Amino acid sequence: MWLAKRAPAARAARLTLRTRRLVEATLSSVLVLSRVPQPFSWVCALALGAAVAGTQTDRLRSASLALIACALAFVFSCAWVRFALPFIYRTNGARHAASRTGAGATDVSAARGGVSALPHLPDDVALLILARLRLDDVKAFGRCSRRTRALSLAPSLWRRIVVPDQAASVSAAVGAIPRCFEGPCTVAIRAGVYVEGQRSRLHRLLGMDCGLRTGIRITRPVVLEPFTDGDEVVIESDAGEAIAILPGAEAAVVRGLTVRTISFASHALAVYADGVLVERCVLRASGRNSCGVVVTGSGVRAHISRCAISGCGGGGVLLAYGVGPVCVSDTLITENGWSGIGAFSGASVVISRCDIRANKMFAIGVARDVSVSLREQPPMDGNELGGLHRYLAPPLHPQVSMQSR
């Protein structure tokens, strides 16, 4: 009754700020907790049951309010666990990184005139120590002070990253590169088999991991190559795209890798950035509707050279609408489930000295307005439906240019 007699402006002045803060805190806590579905679903069911019980009888109204209060308390406690505890862990991680760096300083100090304390080290010595640490330790140590942060972002530390010496996986190495680093970075991979693909955190529902996998996502100019020439580096993934070169990674290079995928519609390599070079790679995407190389994005250009693309459930090379020109040279494209090279409307492709054989559809299957330039007529034997084919078009087309160089 007392509140009802107050003027609307007075009620708004007293309750608006408090209500807004309460709503913001509740929503933020719910959003944080919703990333872990088991307790979140339990809280939602508890709150819903409490609300329903409160509408039935007056006797249960007080009990329903108590249950809602318990649910909100649980939400806020989980939010504290979500934010506060990781901060403690990050602090401990920084301390451990500092101790490891201090141990490295002790090792280096004997050769540098007895320098024994990290805060007094010259920058060149500190950078030498940081170069011996793993990337996680470098980033954790960079949180200790402004000076260590500046040292951890030094370009010399990020020009070349060795996997698995400095990072456990290729995706971890690519993801650790600082945003402020502007120069090209080379990720050198030692010989071995690397299973890439992390569960995206939509996370666990009823105890089962239902998250989708994300592969190696490249967002800056990066060179992926073996540590030394001749090393056999195999990347296996069941992500939607084993290696995705995204906008911002213009002029990225993927060289000398073997990429294999097995899942449905899981492409070995997806190119979304301009000027990408794929060289001396072996690509195999055996899942149904999976392609070796997918190039997409209006005006995106790419060069595929000296590769072997075979055994794909879909096409060997697939160009989306408006892509190009894409140059495919000195490449073996064979035994794929669709055409060896396919292109949608508006794309442009230049094919030079390729061997396109034994595909289950056409050697080259493109839309009628696709610009196809064949330089040095490639072998097209053994394709089940024929060589060059244009969909929704007569067999002969003036847009196809046959050039020999």
MOSUL-V882614 format. One record per helix or strand. SS is the DSSP state (@ for helix, = for strand). FROM is the first residue (numbers start at 1). TO is the last residue. If there is no record, write none. Layout:
ss | from | to
SS | FROM | TO
SS | FROM | TO
This chain:
ss | from | to
@ | 2 | 5
@ | 8 | 33
@ | 37 | 54
@ | 61 | 112
@ | 118 | 120
@ | 123 | 130
@ | 135 | 141
@ | 146 | 152
@ | 155 | 157
= | 160 | 163
= | 167 | 167
@ | 170 | 176
= | 185 | 189
= | 192 | 196
= | 198 | 199
= | 204 | 205
= | 208 | 209
= | 213 | 214
= | 216 | 218
= | 222 | 226
= | 233 | 237
= | 241 | 245
= | 253 | 255
= | 257 | 261
= | 267 | 271
= | 276 | 279
= | 282 | 285
= | 293 | 295
= | 302 | 305
= | 308 | 310
= | 317 | 319
= | 326 | 329
= | 332 | 334
= | 341 | 343
= | 348 | 352
= | 355 | 357
= | 362 | 367
= | 371 | 375
= | 379 | 379
= | 386 | 391
= | 400 | 403
